[in-house]
Amino acid sequence: MQGISSGTAGLLAALLLFLAAMPVAAEMDSDQLKLFRQEAEAFNRQDPFANAYRAGHYNGYVAGILDALQGRSVCFRECICELDKMVERQLADHPEMNDRPVVEWLVPLMEKQFPCK
């Protein structure tokens, strides 16, 4: 790498290895979502042991699904807290779905609860 110091080249190589090791799919099962949701609750309570990465991943995952559907098949005009309560109820009421991908139940649930009229 011409014009790049050896330290910078090493940092770039490490970054490329890190990126290559990241998972490709964004699919998450309900068990993972439940754990990440618990971290989000702990983070919101300002628990010093809360995992901020997992808390952010939960919020980002749910918000990303909503963003992808918003204005197409979902017209969400509620407080985001309502969406969080809906996810919490679904996870508690349907443990048989724990090993299933979240999008299998969250997309239809959002479309049913917040349809575009």
Buried (B, 14 or more C-beta within 10 A) or exposed (E): EEEEEEEEEEEEEEEEEEEEEEEEEEEBBBBBBBBBBBBBBBBEEEEEEBBEEBBBBBBEBBEEBBEEBBEEBBEBEEEEEEBBEBBEEBBEEEEEBEEEBBBEBBBEBBBEEBEEE
